[in-house]
Every structure is written in C-alpha cells, then in structure tokens.
Amino acid sequence: MEKLFRYLEREYRKKTAKSAALFRRASRVMVRGGSHSLRLWKPYPFFPVSAAGAEVSDVDGNRYLDYWQGHYANILGHNPEVIRRAVEPHFQHGTFHTGFETLSQVELAERLLASLGRRGLKVRFTTSGTLASTYAVMLAMGYTGRQRVLKVGGGWHGASPYLLKGVKFQPGAGFRAADSAGVPPEFSRQVLITRFNDCQHLSDVFQKHGRKLAAFILEPFIGVGGFLFCSRQYLELARQLCDRYGVVLIFDEIISGFRFCASGLQKLYGLSPDISLFGKLIGGGQAVAAVVGKAEIMEGCEPSGLKHRRVHFEGGTFSSHEEYMRAGLAMLDYLEKNQHRVYPYLGQQAEKLRRGIERVFREEGLEAVCTGDGHELVPDSSFFMVNFPRKKIDYRQPEDLWNPERSNVTLREEVLKLALLLNGVHVVHGGGCLSTAHTPEDVDRTIQAYAEAARIFRRFL
Ligand SMILES: Cc1ncc(COP(=O)(O)O)c(C=O)c1O
C-alpha cells in the first residue's frame, strides 16, 4: 500500500503545485495548516477558488465533483441560486450583525416546530452542532439533577467536552476510550458507552446505571460511525427505557435532520425524543444549530431556572444572525415545497452510485461494500461510504468500519481519497452525500472515477 500511496502522491503533487505552495504558507501560521483535520488530508489539501452546484475548482485549475458538500450541509449543492436569491435582498438593508433578537429567527423556529408536528416544544438557536450538543447535555443534567451521560460507541456529536469519549476506534479499547486531552478525567468517567443498535446491551446498561443517567444521546442515523440507520426496535426501546428511568432522550439530528424527509428522521420513525439537535443544512449554508426540546426542559434556560439550577445556555454573539436565519428559512422552504422530488431523486442517484461503485471494484477483483443503504422506513438515503472488508462482514456496527482488523481503514481514508482526486472527485471517508446539484451524468462520471481508482489499486495491491 505504501508504494501505491507514494505513486498517488507524486501524481497529485504534479496537479496541485499552487495548492502545495499555499499549504506551506498556511503551515507557517496555522496548526497543521488549517482549522479542521477532516479537511487536511495527506499530503495536503487543495485550495478552492470557487464552488458551484456539484463542483469545486481549485487554484491550479482542477475541477472536482464534490461529495463532501460542506460537511453534508449543502443538500442543494454549493451556493444554490434559490438560497442566494432569498438572502440577497436582505443585503440591501444590511445583514451585518446587529446583536438583536430577530423576527427571522421566530420564523425559523416556527418552521422547525411545524415540520416536527408536535406540541409543547421550544427552540433555542446557537451557531454550531458542538454547542448544541453541549447545551443539550447541560439541560439534561439541570433537569434531572444527574451527572452521567450515555452515548453510542462511534457516535460523534462535535467536540463537546461532555461527549469526547468513544468517538475514535482505538486498538485494544475499541470505542470505549476518552478521545481528547484537555477534558477533566471526571467528565470522561461520567460518560458511559453503549453499542450501536444493540438492544440487549442498551437494556443491560439501563438496568445497571439507568437511575444515574441524565441523558442518552444518539444519532438515529449514525454519521461518521458509518452511515447506518438505527432499527425502529432499538429507538423504541431507547424511548421506553428513558421513560422508565427518567432519562432525557436526545436525538442528534445534525446530520439526519431534513436529509431524509422535510423534517427530522424521527418523523419517519414516528418517535418523539425529549430534545432534538439540528444543524448543518438548517442554516442553508450558514452557521445555525438548534436545540429543540420539551418546554419544561428548555425552561432551564430561564434566569429563574428549573426546579434545579439555571442552565447557562446563551446562543452566542452570532446566534440568530439575520442572514443565517434567512438562508435557513429559504432552505427549509425549498425542501418543504419540493420534498416529493428531492428525496426520491437523491435516494435513487445514491443507490445507483452505491451499487455502481461495488460493481467496478468487483470487476477488478476487489471487494468494496457501500454503507448508507436505506431500509423499509427510510427507503431513500443520499449517503454512501465505501469500505474494504478484510473478511466477510455485514457492516452493521461502527466497529465493522473502523476496526482496522475488519476493514482496510487506511485504504478508504487516505489512499482512495487521493486516487479519486486524481480523477476529479472529492470524497471524505471514501464517499459522502449526494446533493440535488449532482446530475445523473455526474453520478456516471463518479462511477467511472471509482473504476479508474480500482484499476490503479489493482496494479499495486
Ligand atoms: C451528528 C453530529 N453531531 C454534531 C456535530 C457537530 O457539529 P459542528 O461541526 O457544527 O460543531 C456533527 C458534525 O459533523 C455531527 O455530524
């Protein structure tokens, strides 16, 4: 694999000389040359000059079909006309930060609640998913007066100090270890880890620790953990156990919200968490995240506080920014009006991509398995992650994708990435998500790019 990577790196360097120079400059003033490790692939990232629809162009004049799409926020592609048109008139009146509560945030909150179709909920906005998950845990702790939090191994809820455990697979420890320095050890001790989609394990954990848990936080569709849906049975059990033990059930819908239908994924499952988190696409490409919870829990934000102490949840200086809220409203409006076209289209194209990618690898004698498939409740998923199994695997657990003994993680994360960049496609974790800007022809081109990557792999592996 070493030889293969060196070959790809050489070819990539030939195409990206200007990006290489910019990366050297960036590295002089920034840690590792940037702000987010997922954007800082080896040997260095390209620097974009423009992004429109499905494509990104870099400083060296290369064009890439992009399946990262703004960390999965851009369901309508990059810089969509429909959102620009909605936001631009507001620039005339000035959309710079004012520091006042805005009417547009009320409209976005109304829109979110209407999409969920439930009564007795309240919203507070902030500017990132990390902040939303942090505040949700604080609200749950304030409400219950308890300190422990249960999360799923492989679940990523942002870099919240409360939840930086069991995110990265670590040999020997699996998904049980603390993930970051700088978090007090007592925080990590309060976080318990349960296995994704495992009903028996969940029941056991609740039986042992249920009365001490403030919250159970999970993604109904696990993102970084492998693009896998929870079963209905699992989510129903989670709801029952949280009710029985007085635990706040938090659905992190920062990836899944408005991705599979014009609402939370909870709507398709017919389930009601106590707190839901939204982010990414609800801002229409701007920094918006929302905590949506039962009024009695959200009232913890009131200065007079809950029955326990007040939770100091302030959305932040830039929360409810007029421009962000307008962009979010335009996005949710569009999805609401076009849901019958958007979701089936994304699902069909992603399905073609998933099966096409598996086929082209098979034709080169290599096995690739795509996760992201829908199921009976969610027939249309726009996600795909390409995995290289070391042995026969069903791909049901984050461990299947992240344990290097089960899947060739380096081949997916580092090698495939470069091979595809050489063929004009940008992916993260071996895949990504479709946007409405990806045409059926783009999907065909993408399958061809994977076929070319498979041929290169064949030569070296
Ligand atoms: C499921 C989930 N929750 C929370 C977050 C954190 O969001 P942010 O990056 O806006 O802080 C992410 C980010 O990828 C996510 O995927």
The ligand as a Gaussian input file, in Angstrom:
#p B3LYP/6-31G(d) Opt

LIG

0 1
 C      -24.035000      14.084000      14.268000
 C      -23.218000      15.325000      14.527000
 N      -23.420000      15.996000      15.664000
 C      -22.724000      17.118000      15.937000
 C      -21.781000      17.599000      15.063000
 C      -21.003000      18.824000      15.381000
 O      -21.408000      19.893000      14.588000
 P      -20.440000      21.121000      14.326000
 O      -19.343000      20.635000      13.443000
 O      -21.328000      22.155000      13.674000
 O      -19.938000      21.572000      15.640000
 C      -21.552000      16.920000      13.869000
 C      -20.541000      17.414000      12.918000
 O      -20.148000      16.786000      11.983000
 C      -22.277000      15.743000      13.594000
 O      -22.067000      15.034000      12.479000

